[in-house]
Amino acid sequence: MILKEEILKMGRRRSVMSEQLKVELAKELGFYDTVEREGWGAITTKDAGNMVKMAIQKAEEAAAAQRNQ
């Protein structure tokens, strides 16, 4: 599971995703085997876009959960 702290940090610092977060997302989306074999440069544009969408969705969910505490 993706670390909640990592997702919350993403929104605050507006920086690139950590390697750990990218790996977790790639595993969830089912293309980590490609990353292991060929590196991040081998993923499709569609996979990269889906990874960004999922990261944004998880960040929004984490922020909403934090507001509701």
Phi and psi restraints in degrees (value plus and minus 20) as a CYANA .aco file:
   2 ILE   PHI     -90.8   -50.8
   2 ILE   PSI     118.2   158.2
   3 LEU   PHI     -88.8   -48.8
   3 LEU   PSI     107.9   147.9
   4 LYS   PHI     -78.4   -38.4
   4 LYS   PSI     -60.8   -20.8
   5 GLU   PHI     -81.8   -41.8
   5 GLU   PSI     -58.0   -18.0
   6 GLU   PHI     -84.5   -44.5
   6 GLU   PSI     -62.0   -22.0
   7 ILE   PHI     -86.3   -46.3
   7 ILE   PSI     -62.5   -22.5
   8 LEU   PHI     -86.4   -46.4
   8 LEU   PSI     -55.6   -15.6
   9 LYS   PHI     -85.4   -45.4
   9 LYS   PSI     -56.0   -16.0
  10 MET   PHI     -72.4   -32.4
  10 MET   PSI     -66.8   -26.8
  11 GLY   PHI     -89.3   -49.3
  11 GLY   PSI     -54.6   -14.6
  12 ARG   PHI     -95.5   -55.5
  12 ARG   PSI     -59.6   -19.6
  13 ARG   PHI    -119.1   -79.1
  13 ARG   PSI     -29.5    10.5
  14 ARG   PHI      30.2    70.2
  14 ARG   PSI      28.3    68.3
  15 SER   PHI    -137.9   -97.9
  15 SER   PSI    -199.0  -159.0
  16 VAL   PHI     -88.2   -48.2
  16 VAL   PSI     129.3   169.3
  17 MET   PHI     -83.8   -43.8
  17 MET   PSI     125.0   165.0
  18 SER   PHI     -90.6   -50.6
  18 SER   PSI     141.2   181.2
  19 GLU   PHI     -79.9   -39.9
  19 GLU   PSI     -60.7   -20.7
  20 GLN   PHI     -81.4   -41.4
  20 GLN   PSI     -63.8   -23.8
  21 LEU   PHI     -85.9   -45.9
  21 LEU   PSI     -63.3   -23.3
  22 LYS   PHI     -80.4   -40.4
  22 LYS   PSI     -62.3   -22.3
  23 VAL   PHI     -82.6   -42.6
  23 VAL   PSI     -66.3   -26.3
  24 GLU   PHI     -80.5   -40.5
  24 GLU   PSI     -63.6   -23.6
  25 LEU   PHI     -85.5   -45.5
  25 LEU   PSI     -64.1   -24.1
  26 ALA   PHI     -81.6   -41.6
  26 ALA   PSI     -59.0   -19.0
  27 LYS   PHI     -84.7   -44.7
  27 LYS   PSI     -65.3   -25.3
  28 GLU   PHI     -81.8   -41.8
  28 GLU   PSI     -57.4   -17.4
  29 LEU   PHI    -105.6   -65.6
  29 LEU   PSI     -28.8    11.2
  30 GLY   PHI      66.5   106.5
  30 GLY   PSI      -1.2    38.8
  31 PHE   PHI    -141.7  -101.7
  31 PHE   PSI      -3.0    37.0
  32 TYR   PHI     -85.5   -45.5
  32 TYR   PSI     -48.8    -8.8
  33 ASP   PHI     -79.2   -39.2
  33 ASP   PSI     -57.7   -17.7
  34 THR   PHI     -85.0   -45.0
  34 THR   PSI     -62.6   -22.6
  35 VAL   PHI     -81.6   -41.6
  35 VAL   PSI     -64.3   -24.3
  36 GLU   PHI     -82.3   -42.3
  36 GLU   PSI     -62.7   -22.7
  37 ARG   PHI     -94.9   -54.9
  37 ARG   PSI     -62.7   -22.7
  38 GLU   PHI    -144.9  -104.9
  38 GLU   PSI     -26.9    13.1
  39 GLY   PHI      73.1   113.1
  39 GLY   PSI     151.9   191.9
  40 TRP   PHI     -85.0   -45.0
  40 TRP   PSI     -48.0    -8.0
  41 GLY   PHI     -87.3   -47.3
  41 GLY   PSI     -33.6     6.4
  42 ALA   PHI    -111.9   -71.9
  42 ALA   PSI     -26.9    13.1
  43 ILE   PHI     -95.7   -55.7
  43 ILE   PSI     134.3   174.3
  44 THR   PHI     -97.3   -57.3
  44 THR   PSI     141.4   181.4
  45 THR   PHI     -80.9   -40.9
  45 THR   PSI     -58.1   -18.1
  46 LYS   PHI     -82.3   -42.3
  46 LYS   PSI     -65.0   -25.0
  47 ASP   PHI     -82.7   -42.7
  47 ASP   PSI     -61.9   -21.9
  48 ALA   PHI     -82.8   -42.8
  48 ALA   PSI     -62.9   -22.9
  49 GLY   PHI     -83.5   -43.5
  49 GLY   PSI     -61.6   -21.6
  50 ASN   PHI     -84.6   -44.6
  50 ASN   PSI     -54.9   -14.9
  51 MET   PHI     -85.4   -45.4
  51 MET   PSI     -63.2   -23.2
  52 VAL   PHI     -84.8   -44.8
  52 VAL   PSI     -64.2   -24.2
  53 LYS   PHI     -78.5   -38.5
  53 LYS   PSI     -64.6   -24.6
  54 MET   PHI     -86.0   -46.0
  54 MET   PSI     -59.7   -19.7
  55 ALA   PHI     -82.6   -42.6
  55 ALA   PSI     -62.4   -22.4
  56 ILE   PHI     -84.2   -44.2
  56 ILE   PSI     -65.5   -25.5
  57 GLN   PHI     -79.5   -39.5
  57 GLN   PSI     -65.6   -25.6
  58 LYS   PHI     -86.7   -46.7
  58 LYS   PSI     -56.9   -16.9
  59 ALA   PHI     -85.3   -45.3
  59 ALA   PSI     -61.5   -21.5
  60 GLU   PHI     -84.4   -44.4
  60 GLU   PSI     -61.8   -21.8
  61 GLU   PHI     -83.5   -43.5
  61 GLU   PSI     -62.4   -22.4
  62 ALA   PHI     -85.2   -45.2
  62 ALA   PSI     -60.5   -20.5
  63 ALA   PHI     -86.5   -46.5
  63 ALA   PSI     -59.7   -19.7
  64 ALA   PHI     -85.5   -45.5
  64 ALA   PSI     -61.4   -21.4
  65 ALA   PHI     -84.0   -44.0
  65 ALA   PSI     -58.2   -18.2
  66 GLN   PHI     -87.6   -47.6
  66 GLN   PSI     -58.4   -18.4
  67 ARG   PHI     -86.0   -46.0
  67 ARG   PSI     -52.4   -12.4
  68 ASN   PHI    -102.6   -62.6
  68 ASN   PSI     -20.1    19.9
